[in-house]
Amino acid sequence: MASNMFLLLTGMVQSRMSIVFEGTGNLAMSAVDPLYWEEVERARSTPSEEKLLAGIRLFELSSRLMMDGIRWENPEANEHEVRQLLDERLALIRRLEVRRQ
């Protein structure tokens, strides 16, 4: 089920990524889904506390999805080992993000 949710979320993001740039680098507004702009306005008007909670929930969801993947790759791993592998992956992600900056 978690992987289905991931695919659904990925598809939703990809469907919104229909932004087209003209040769000058200007955003071609006609190519953008009007629902996308409604989402942008809603996000802008959302209180900071709600944004913070949404970020926490998103992190928890992504962690659960990563743990599902770890369990699939390591069917013999117990919960402690799964969490340890998750911590290692998160540390790797942090190192890669620091390099990119």
C-alpha positions as CSV (number, residue, x, y, z in Angstrom):
1,M,0.0,0.0,0.0
2,A,2.8,2.4,0.9
3,S,4.4,1.9,-2.5
4,N,1.1,2.6,-4.2
5,M,0.8,5.9,-2.3
6,F,4.4,6.7,-3.4
7,L,3.4,6.1,-7.0
8,L,0.3,8.2,-6.6
9,L,2.2,11.1,-5.1
10,T,4.9,10.8,-7.7
11,G,2.3,10.8,-10.5
12,M,0.6,13.9,-9.0
13,V,3.9,15.8,-8.9
14,Q,4.8,14.8,-12.4
15,S,1.4,15.9,-13.7
16,R,2.0,19.3,-12.2
17,M,5.4,19.6,-13.8
18,S,4.1,20.8,-17.1
19,I,5.9,24.1,-16.9
20,V,7.5,25.2,-20.1
21,F,10.3,27.7,-20.5
22,E,10.5,29.9,-23.6
23,G,13.8,30.5,-25.4
24,T,14.3,33.6,-23.3
25,G,14.0,31.6,-20.1
26,N,10.6,33.2,-19.2
27,L,8.0,30.9,-17.8
28,A,5.2,30.2,-20.4
29,M,2.2,30.7,-18.1
30,S,-0.2,29.2,-20.5
31,A,1.4,25.8,-20.1
32,V,0.9,25.7,-16.4
33,D,-2.1,23.8,-14.9
34,P,-4.4,26.3,-13.2
35,L,-4.9,23.9,-10.4
36,Y,-1.2,24.2,-9.7
37,W,-1.5,27.9,-9.1
38,E,-4.4,27.3,-6.7
39,E,-2.2,24.9,-4.7
40,V,0.6,27.5,-4.7
41,E,-1.8,30.2,-3.3
42,R,-3.1,27.8,-0.7
43,A,0.4,27.0,0.4
44,R,1.3,30.7,0.6
45,S,-1.7,31.3,2.8
46,T,-1.1,28.3,5.1
47,P,0.1,29.2,8.6
48,S,3.7,28.4,9.5
49,E,2.6,25.9,12.2
50,E,0.6,23.9,9.6
51,K,3.5,23.9,7.2
52,L,5.8,22.6,9.9
53,L,3.3,19.8,10.8
54,A,3.0,18.9,7.1
55,G,6.8,18.7,6.9
56,I,6.9,16.4,9.8
57,R,4.2,14.2,8.4
58,L,5.9,14.1,5.0
59,F,9.2,13.0,6.7
60,E,7.4,10.3,8.6
61,L,5.7,9.0,5.4
62,S,9.0,9.0,3.5
63,S,10.7,7.2,6.4
64,R,8.0,4.5,6.4
65,L,8.3,4.1,2.7
66,M,12.1,3.8,3.0
67,M,11.7,1.3,5.8
68,D,9.3,-0.7,3.6
69,G,11.9,-0.8,0.9
70,I,14.6,-1.8,3.4
71,R,12.3,-4.7,4.6
72,W,11.7,-5.8,1.0
73,E,15.5,-5.8,0.3
74,N,16.3,-7.4,3.7
75,P,13.5,-9.8,4.5
76,E,15.4,-11.3,7.4
77,A,16.1,-8.0,9.1
78,N,14.5,-7.4,12.5
79,E,13.1,-3.9,13.4
80,H,16.3,-2.8,15.0
81,E,18.3,-3.7,11.9
82,V,15.7,-1.9,9.6
83,R,16.0,1.3,11.7
84,Q,19.8,1.1,11.7
85,L,19.8,0.7,7.9
86,L,17.3,3.7,7.7
87,D,19.7,5.8,9.8
88,E,22.6,4.9,7.5
89,R,20.6,5.9,4.4
90,L,19.5,9.2,6.0
91,A,23.1,9.9,6.9
92,L,24.2,9.2,3.3
93,I,21.5,11.5,2.0
94,R,22.7,14.3,4.3
95,R,26.3,13.8,3.1
96,L,25.2,13.9,-0.5
97,E,23.2,17.1,0.1
98,V,26.1,18.8,1.8
99,R,28.4,17.9,-1.2
100,R,25.8,19.4,-3.6
101,Q,25.9,22.7,-1.9
